[in-house]
């Protein structure tokens, strides 16, 4: 059985990710907003770099920040991801997006089950997962710049 604090953390994360679907829906359903972001290179790259900056801040300072600040940064990250998601969906095929979401979801579930069953901290995976995240961001940026190039 999962401890109450872990259950609360998982519940909070699920709620925050659900909240991030609102910006994705707003941006994805509004052609005006999508055109405005696409038309302005500075705005598009600013949003992308802001997302990366929040990830770097969370990964480097999460242990030292208060829980409320960490939660706020995660909400900001999830919202920025929601804003940028419609652009990723335009750049990639539905099949590749589905496969990616299924693989990352499966990895998350697998790691959560492994951590819960073995009662081990998964911090050792943090460095590997962070490098993977940086690789995904760079691959996504490359695919946006050169959509015809195979990855």
N, C-alpha and C positions, 0 to 999 in steps of 0.2 A: 504494500500500500504506500502511496506517495505521501510524504510529510506535508503538513498544512502550508508551510511557507513555500515549498516547491509548487504545490497545487495553486496557491495564490499567484505566484510568479507566472506560471503557465497560463492561468486565466487572464492575467493582465496582458501578457504578450498576445494572446489570441484576440482580446478586445482591441488592442492597439492596431493589430494587423487588419482587423475588420474595419476599424475607423479609416484606415489608409485606402480602403476601397472607394470611399467617397470622393477623394480627389481624382482617382483613376476614372471613376464614372463621370465626374464633371468635365474633366479634360477630354476624355474619349468621346463623350456625347456632344460636345460643343465644337463645331467646326471653326467657329470664330477664335476660341481659345487655342485650339490646335494650330491654326494658321498663324496666330500671333507669336506663339512660341517657336514655330518652325521658321517664320520669317526673320526672327531676330536671332542671329548667331550668338550674340552676347548673352541673351536670356537663356537660350538652350544650353550653352556650355556653362553658364553660371549655375543653372540648376543641377547639371551633371557634376560640376566641381563641388557644389555645396553638399550634395549627397555623399561624395567621397570624403569631404572634410568632416562631416558628421560621423562617418564610419571610423575615420582615423581618430577622432576625439573620443568616441566610445571605446575603441579598442585600447587606446593608450591611457585613458583616465578613468575608466569605469570603476576600478577598485577604490579610487580616491574620492569620487564624487558621491554626493548624497543620493539616496535612492530616488528622491523626487526629481533631481536634475538628470539622473540617468534615464528615468522614465520619460522626461520631457524631450531629451535628445533622441530617444527611441521613437517617440511620437513624430518628431520632426523628420527623422530618417524614413519612417514608414510613409509619411505624407509625401515627402519628396519622391520616394519610390513610386507611390501612387500616381503622382503627376507625370513621371517619366515612363511609366508602364505602357501607355497607349503608343508611344513612339517606338518602343521595343516591339510591340505587337505588329506595327506596320513594317518594321525592318525584317522580321523573321516570319517564317511560315507557321501556320497553326499547328502543324505536326511537330515542328522542332520546339515550339513553345510548350506544348503539352508534354513532350518527352522531358524537357528541362524541369518543368514543375513537378512532374512525377518523380524524377530522379532526386531532386533536392528535397522534396517532401519525404521520400523514402529514406534518404540519408538522415534527415532530422529524426524521423520515427525510430530508425535503427539505432542511432546514437542515444536517444532518450531511453529506449528499452535497455540497451547495454548499460547505461549509467544507473538505471533503476534496479536492474537485476544484480549487478556486481557491487553496487553501492560505492563505486569509484567516481572520483571527480574527473571530468572530461577536459580539464584545462590543458592537458598535454596535446589534445587535438587542436587547440586554439591557434597555434602558429601555422599548422598545416592548412586549416580552414581559412585563415586570414590570407595566406598566399594564394589559395584557390579563389578567394573573393577578388583579390587584386587581378588575378588572371582573367576572371570573368568580366570584370569592368573593362580591362584593356581589350579583350576580345570583342566585347560589345561595342566599344568605341571604334575599333577597327572595322567591324561589320557595318556601323553607321556611316563611316567615311568611305568604305569600299564595299558596297553591298553585293557586288558580283564576285568578289574574291571568296574562294572556299576556305572555311576555317577548319 
